[in-house]
């Protein structure tokens, strides 16, 4: 019985982690599809939103609403403000230059976080944000309210995003640009405005995810961005870049594998496992598990 | 036309009337437009016009500059000289977005349908700048092309060439445009479907649309054009009434196989 309980606990924690990865991966895919850019610095910018929330929480004596608002607003603003830097490269389809710039943005923001905030120490979020209360208790398994909220919020964000993409006018415009930039232009869609919009949207979702990470882990640090972007890369290549559904499935799988590995293996082997699988997949199925599909 | 008794004033009023009618009836007026791709000149000092309800044919060989004319109108290719007027408004420096919003649509070669979207989604994308009743518009397009209504949830990528062309034309009509530019609509289609496409074009004219039609199929185009321009390596070689050009010996020799 104990064995089953431990396993279920790890599984739930893995799905929760996976749903967060899924949200992050969906934003990577959004930017890749619409702008053609693999935004390596995106995860660090997401962590910057965590820092913005932490800063506001400290300044307002842990006003949760203001803290959450700060994360969402900072994410959106960072996305919209950094987008114009990429526009000339998007137009020239200079993917490698854009990759370096995105990496640079990530490095700069990581350095800002480690030098200007909390003396470079990891930040801690107030227990009220983590919702310490027990939501579900089953034998050894205790699931905190915050974890439950994180899990459902992650799933809701993913479905809301898919609804937006498939059922709204703006979403269709994004997909049109993603499928064929030339045709989108002919239809009177501004490719630059759509690119800026998708950066802002990815930033907004990033801000929300930052809050979910804060809720789920209770802490944050400037190097969180690096590990997050490594995970996102693994999922992207595993599922095949640009495949939204494949990305979701692989993100959940990675979350579960990571959680089980942490529960049953000594030391954290997740990245090694994930990237070993990536290497094998790329060798035998270069288009990724889910092939090329928009 | 005699407008009043005074002969001098009469002459003046007649001239005014002519200019007024030209302004009112003229949908597109392109003057001295030149477009370069790097150092290569795609069109040189092109001047052309389209009046309300006309089919204006652009004929010429591949690479003669027909598509470039349309791309210049849409602002995708920019000209450093000349001007483009649409419904009496200067659109030379306007963004493609604003040009489309002002009522010009372009159906590129092959239709340019988005293969991973359904027929319905493709049509909806044609109306992103349309301010009126979208359902009404959609209903009209489905009345014109009933087959699209039956298969509206099918992915556009699964359609045949002729059906794709229907989606593309339907999508163009979604925004209730003033000027429809069709780039080689019959290219790569079976002869029977080509006739169908030309019937659709004539039908569009009857409904009151002004059409700019680029074609390599010179005979069919000239037969149906109210005004036509013959392009050769970026220049307008000849222009005039479609039927006149059809009788022109040079045109016959070059484009109609003697």
Contacts between the chains, C-beta under 8 A, distances in Angstrom:
chain1	res1	chain2	res2	distance
A	169	B	124	7.3
A	169	B	128	6.4
A	172	B	117	7.4
A	172	B	121	5.8
A	172	B	124	6.2
A	172	B	125	5.7
A	173	B	125	7.3
A	173	B	128	6.4
A	175	B	114	7.7
A	175	B	116	7.7
A	175	B	117	6.6
A	175	B	121	8.0
A	176	B	114	5.9
A	176	B	117	7.5
A	176	B	125	5.6
A	179	B	114	4.9
A	179	B	115	7.4
A	179	B	116	5.6
A	179	B	117	7.2
A	180	B	112	7.2
A	180	B	114	6.0
A	182	B	108	7.7
A	182	B	112	7.5
A	183	B	108	7.2
A	183	B	112	4.4
A	183	B	113	7.9
A	183	B	114	6.2
A	185	B	76	6.4
A	185	B	96	5.6
A	186	B	74	6.9
A	186	B	76	7.3
A	186	B	96	7.7
A	186	B	100	7.7
A	186	B	106	5.2
A	186	B	108	6.1
A	186	B	112	6.2
A	187	B	100	6.9
A	187	B	125	5.5
A	187	B	126	6.6
A	187	B	128	6.6
A	187	B	171	7.7
A	188	B	96	6.5
A	188	B	97	5.1
A	188	B	99	7.6
A	188	B	100	2.9
A	188	B	101	6.0
A	188	B	128	6.2
A	188	B	129	5.4
A	189	B	97	7.2
A	189	B	125	8.0
A	189	B	128	6.6
A	190	B	95	7.0
A	190	B	96	7.8
A	190	B	97	4.7
A	193	B	97	8.0
A	294	B	116	4.6
